[in-house]
Amino acid sequence: MSEKITIHELQHRRSSVFIDEFVDRYSAMSISWNGDERLHVTFGRDSLEVISEPIIPDPENTKKAILGSGRSAPYRNDVAALTMPLDVAEKLALTLLKMVENARNRQHVESDA
């Protein structure tokens, strides 16, 4: 007969690929995975890659050079993509809404003080 074990806390361990990044953009889609509906969300942030900057004579001092306007390219830096079952996505959505409400309430209290 096996002995019943009760735990009183759940230890958290970081995956070897755990990320801690700032994101301000996301792309979301629904997918069917092995007959189950799931939600897929890619999180990221918009960035700008500086490709080059020309070295040009300084118009105010001919013995100096400065960097001129360069070439750059905007891109979306995707930092994480997560796929989750619908029930987890729904709980996450409700949790996020509660967290946003609490944060907004704190903002109002602080602005009234």
C-alpha positions in Angstrom: 0.0 0.0 0.0 1.4 3.4 -1.0 1.7 6.2 1.6 -0.2 9.4 0.9 2.1 12.5 0.9 0.8 16.0 1.3 2.9 18.9 0.1 2.5 22.4 1.5 4.4 24.4 -1.1 5.4 24.0 -4.7 9.0 24.6 -5.5 9.7 26.6 -8.6 12.7 25.7 -10.8 13.8 27.7 -13.8 14.0 25.8 -17.1 17.4 25.9 -18.8 15.8 28.1 -21.5 14.0 30.4 -19.0 13.7 34.0 -20.3 13.2 37.2 -18.4 12.6 39.9 -21.1 10.7 43.1 -21.6 7.9 42.8 -24.2 5.4 45.3 -25.5 4.0 43.5 -28.4 2.3 40.1 -29.0 0.8 38.1 -31.8 -1.9 35.6 -31.0 -3.6 32.8 -32.9 -5.8 29.7 -32.2 -4.5 26.4 -33.4 -5.7 22.8 -33.4 -3.1 20.5 -31.9 -3.6 16.7 -32.0 -7.4 17.3 -32.0 -7.3 19.8 -29.1 -7.8 23.6 -29.5 -4.9 25.6 -28.2 -3.8 29.2 -28.1 -0.4 30.3 -29.4 1.0 33.7 -28.3 4.3 35.1 -29.5 5.7 37.9 -27.3 8.2 40.5 -28.5 9.2 44.1 -28.9 9.8 46.3 -31.8 13.5 47.2 -32.4 15.6 49.1 -34.8 18.8 47.7 -36.2 21.4 50.2 -37.2 23.0 48.8 -40.3 25.7 51.4 -41.0 26.7 55.0 -40.4 28.8 56.9 -42.9 31.9 58.7 -41.8 31.8 62.2 -43.2 33.8 65.4 -42.9 32.6 67.7 -40.0 31.1 70.8 -41.7 32.4 72.9 -38.8 35.9 71.5 -38.7 37.6 70.1 -41.8 40.2 68.3 -39.7 37.5 66.2 -38.0 35.1 63.5 -39.2 31.6 62.8 -37.8 29.0 60.1 -38.3 26.3 60.9 -40.7 22.7 59.7 -40.9 22.9 55.9 -41.2 20.9 53.1 -42.6 18.6 51.2 -40.2 15.9 48.6 -40.4 13.0 48.1 -38.1 12.1 44.6 -37.0 10.1 42.7 -34.4 12.3 40.9 -31.9 10.4 37.8 -30.9 11.5 36.7 -27.5 9.1 33.9 -26.6 6.3 31.9 -28.1 3.9 29.9 -25.8 1.2 27.5 -26.7 -1.4 26.6 -24.1 -4.7 24.7 -23.7 -7.9 26.8 -23.7 -8.5 26.4 -20.0 -5.1 27.7 -19.1 -5.5 30.6 -21.5 -8.8 31.5 -20.0 -7.4 31.5 -16.4 -4.4 33.5 -17.6 -6.8 36.1 -19.3 -8.8 36.4 -16.1 -5.7 36.7 -13.9 -4.3 39.4 -16.2 -7.6 41.4 -16.1 -7.6 41.3 -12.3 -3.9 42.4 -12.2 -4.6 45.3 -14.6 -7.6 46.4 -12.5 -5.5 46.3 -9.3 -2.7 48.3 -11.0 -5.2 50.9 -12.3 -6.8 51.2 -8.9 -3.3 51.8 -7.4 -2.6 54.5 -10.0 -5.9 56.3 -9.1 -5.1 56.2 -5.4 -1.6 57.5 -6.0 -2.8 60.3 -8.3 -5.5 61.4 -5.8 -2.9 61.6 -2.9 
